[in-house]
């Protein structure tokens, strides 16, 4: 796997593989490669579009002169590597294994009760904002994933349907209190809290996150709290603040294999930056469970997926989940392939053999998923009982 292009020059070749450094903060105006609209509908900067148009005009002139232009697609064919693109042809038809039950519309269902409580407290969920296909199963099961810091993200990842804006509204200072009230009202014992990226806030929103966890634990100490968080631009002080706030599971998604990072994620994110935050969370709080998620179907190879799992185990990540990438709109990356259930099972087997405490792998698995939460809840409680004994 070619990793040299994404590593910082400050990382020495003889440095221990478990030590990762955060990538520096970079402006958004960075060539993404296809000049299309960004995730959530964020337009690409005009400068990038002009540069791409100039390159296309130059290529056309060379072709008219009979000069063979070896473009990106030919290079990828030569190396037998695929990558996702906006507007590329989609695989024909959606396989039968993507059928999910529709949410119950009964006024007495838990789905409706949760929806009403969220509206009453003016809270957002990633279930709705990211158009998760499992919303019916999870909400009918009595839980949802609350999204803090508003509903607008400062980044434009090419797979995500959440709204984007470089200057979102300030966070609601009462949101931590509302969130604690909501999850206690739901009567669950395991809750997942996530957020949009807030690069406009000095600490990335880590203090807001930590306050929310502390309030939940105050109202219900036995509640297990999983936080699916940002990379905080590689700010390890923000990571440490969260890791020590009382949460039980520190989750941050690497999203895809290293080679595809620049095509899938916002330029301010990065493979080694993500690994550095997961590693630091475990270092400052060894009792934390760390977790990450990977989307498949974006053109990754089996070898790249396995190497990603190896990288995660080197920094002692406990839990990994694999799910099928599904395109939310035509403005987002096209699906390269629909990965078969058998392939997901193979990655689960390999991950378990590597020593992950839990591997959830399937087409409809998502980073926040009711079935996975149930397993984690029981595993954490069991292991803590065993430590006491």
N, C-alpha and C positions, 0 to 999 in steps of 0.2 A: 504494500500500500504506500502510495506516494505521500509522505507527510512533511517533506522538507519545505514546501511552499507555505505551510501554515504555522510552522514553528517560529518562535522568536529567535533572532540572532543571538540573544543573550543566553539561550539555553545551550550549554556546552555538551558536546557529544558524549563525554564521559560521565555526565551527570546521571544520578540514579533515576530509573524510569518512573518511580513513584512521585517524583517531585515535578509538579507542573506549575508553570507561571502563567499569570493572566496576560491576555493580549492587551495592548494599549487602547485607550479610547480613540476612536477614529470618527471623522465626520461622516454623515450619511451619504454625501456625494461621492460614492465609490462605485465604479463600474460593476454591475451585477452580471452582465453578460448577454442579456436578451432585450433590455430596454423596455420591458413591459411594465404594467402597473404592479405595484407592490402588494403584499398581503393586506387584506382588509380594504383594498381599494386605494391605498396610498400611492399617488402618482410618482413615477420615477423623476428625479431631478432633470430639468430641461437640458442642463449641460451634458448629461449622459446621453440623452436622446440625440443631441446634435452630433456628439462624437460618433455614435453608432451610425447615423445617417452618412457622415463623412466617410466612414470605413466602408459602408456598403457602396457608395458612389465610386470610391477608389477601386474596390473589387470589380465593379461592373466595367470600369475603364480597362482594367487589366485583362478581363475576360474578352472584351471586344478586340483587344490587341493580340489575342491568342495566347496570353500568358495564363498558364494553369494556376489557379489560386487554390492553395490547400487550406480549406477552412476548418472550422472547429468540428463539423460533423465528420469530415474525412479522417481527421486525427482520431476521433473517438472510435470510428470503425476499425482503424488500424490497431488500436490498443484493445479492442473488444470491450470497451467500457461504455456504459450508458449513463445518461444523466437526464433529469426531468427538465421540461421546458414549458413555458406558458403557451397555450395554443397548439401544442403538439397533438397528433391523433391519439385518442384514447383507445384502450383495448375494447374490442367489440363485445358489447353486452356486459352486464354485471353478473357474476356467478351466483348460483342459487344459495350459497352459504351466507349471503349477506342479509337474509331475512331476519328482521327484528320485530317484536310485538309493538303495536302502536300504543301510545300513552292512553290510559283510561280517562275518559271524559266525565265519569260519574262524579257528582258533587260530594260523594262520600269517600272517594278514593284518596289514598295517601298522596297521590300525584297532585290532585287538586288542592289538598290541604297545604302541601309544601309550597305550591305555586302562590296560594293566597297569602301565606305567611311572608314570603319573599316580597310580594307586592306591598303588603302592609308596612314592612320595615324598609322599603326602598333598597333592597339588596340585589346584587347581580350574581348570576352563576355562570361558570364556564360552560355548563351543560347547554344553556341557551345561546350564549354569545358565540361559542365555537361550533354550534349546530351538532352537538354530539348525538350519534344515532342511538345511544343507550339510555337516553333521558327517561323513557318510560319505565324501563326496568329498575333504574336506580331510584327515581322518585317514588315509584310504587313500593319500593323496598324501604322507603322512609328516610332517604338521605340524598343530598345533592352536594355539589362542590361549590362553595361560596367563593366569589371572586372579589377580592378587596381592591381598594385604590381606584374605584370607578370602573367604567366599561370601555375606556379608550386607552390604547397602547401607544407608546412612543416609538415602537419599532414596526417594521413592515416585513415580517417573515412571509415567504412566498407560499406557505401552506395553510396559513391561519386566517380565519374569517372574522376575527375580532376587529372592531373599528380602530383606525389608527389616526394619530394626530401628534404633531411635534409639541403642541402646547395644550394638553388636556386640562380640564377643570381641576381645581385643587381637591385633594381628598376630603371626604366628609369626616370631620373630627369625631363624630358620634358613631361612625361605622363600626369600630371595634366593639362598642357596647351593644349595638343592634345585632351584630353577628353572634356574640355570646348568648344573647337572649334567644335568638332563632334556634341555634343548635341545641340548647338546653330544652327548648320547647319541643323539638322533634323527638326527644326521648331516645336518641341513639347513643352508642358507646364509642363510636369511631367516626371522626369527621375529617374531611379533606378541605383545606383552605388553600386557595391559590390567588394569583393576582395578575394584572397586566404588568408589563414592564413600564417603569416610571423613571426614565433617564433624566427627567426634568427636576427630580427631587434629589437633593444632595446625597442622602443615604439610600436612594433607590426605593424608599418606602419600607426599609427593614424595621425601623422603629415602630411604624404603624402596625406592621405584621406582629412584632413581638408583643405589643400591647394587647392585641386581639387574643393571642394565645394565653397570655397571663390572665385575662378576664375570663376566658373559657375555663381555665384550670381553677380559678377562684370559685366559680359557680358550681363546677362539677369536677373535682380533682381526679376522679377515676376515668374521665373522658380521655381517650387516646386521640391525639391530634397529629395529623400529617399535614405538612406544609409543602406545597409545590411552588417553588420560588424562582425568582429571576437569578441571573448570574451577577447582578449588581455591578456590571461593568468590570468584574474582577476585583471588586473592593472586598478584601478579606476581613476587614473590620466589621462591615455590614453582615457578612456571613457569620462571623463569630457572635455578634449580638443576637442573631436569630438562633444559632445552634445552642445557645445557653439560656433561651427564654422559657424552656420547659416543654417544648414540643417533643414528640416521640419519634416521628419519622421526618427526616430532612430529604425532600425530593427535589431534584432539578433534572430536566430532560436534556440529554445531548441531541435528541431528535433524529439524527441520522449518522451515517458513517463519516469518517474524516474527509474523504475525497469530495463528498457532496455538500459539505457545510456551506460553501460560498454560494451555491445555487439554491439552497433551501432556506437558510436562516438569514436574518438581517446581518449586514456587515459588521455590526457592533458585537455580535455574538461570535463564538469560536469554540472549536472542539477542545483545545487545551485550556481555554479559559473556563469552560464548563467543568472539565475534570479537576481543575485547581480548586473550584468552590466545593465540590463534593469531597475532595480529599481533606480540605481544611476543616469542614464541618465535622468530619470524623476525628480529626486530630485534636480539636479543642473540646470535643465531647464524645469520648469513645463509646458511651452508652447509647448514642443515637443509632437508629437504623437509617442507612442511606439508600436512596432509590433513584432510578432513572428509567426513561422510556425511549424506545426507538421505533420509528415508523419504517415499515417495509413497503416495497413496491415503487421505490423512487429510482431504481436503476442500480442499486447496490449489489455486490457479489456476495456469495456465501463466505468467501475468505475475508471480505471486509467486515461482515457482521461478526464473524468469529474473532477477528482481531479487536474489534470494539469491545467485545465481551472480555477479552484478555486484559485490555487497558482498564476496564472497570474493576476487574478483580484485583489488579495491582494496587488500586487505591482502596480496596476493601469495601466496595459497594455491595450491599446486602441483597438488594432486590432489583430485578430488571424486568420490564414488560415489553412485549412486542405486539404491534397491531398494524393492520393494513392502513396505508394512507388513502384517504378518500378526498377527491377534489371538492372543495365547498362551492366554488363558482368558476366560471370560465376565465376569470381574471387571475386565477391561481394556477399552480403547477399541474400539469396533466399527470394522470397516473401512468407509470411506465408499464407496470404489470400487476395483475392480481395474484398474490402469493397464495399457494394452496394450503389448506389446513395441514396437510402432511408435512410441508416445509416448516410451518410454525411449530409443529410437534417436534421436528428434528432440532430446531434451535432451542426449544425447551429442554430437551434431553441433554444437549451439549452444555447448556448453561448450568443445569443441575450437576452435571459431572465436574464442572469447573469449581463448584463450591458456593454458588449463590444460594442464599437461604430460601429464596422463593423466586420462581420464574413463571410469569403469566404470559402466555403466548398464544395468540389466536387472531383471526381476521378482525373480530369486533372488539378485541381488548383495547382499552384506553388507559392512560396513565392513572386516571381516577375512575375506578370501576368497582361497582358494588361487590361482585364476587371476590375480587382481589382484596378489598377492604376487610371482608369477612375472614379471609384466610390470615391476613396480617394481624388482625385483632386477636385471633386465637393463638397465633404463633408468639406474639409479643407477650401476652399474658402467661402462656405456658413457660416461656424461657425465663421470665421474671420470677415465677414461682419456683422454678428449678434453682435459680441463683440464691433465693432465700433459704431453700432447703439445704 
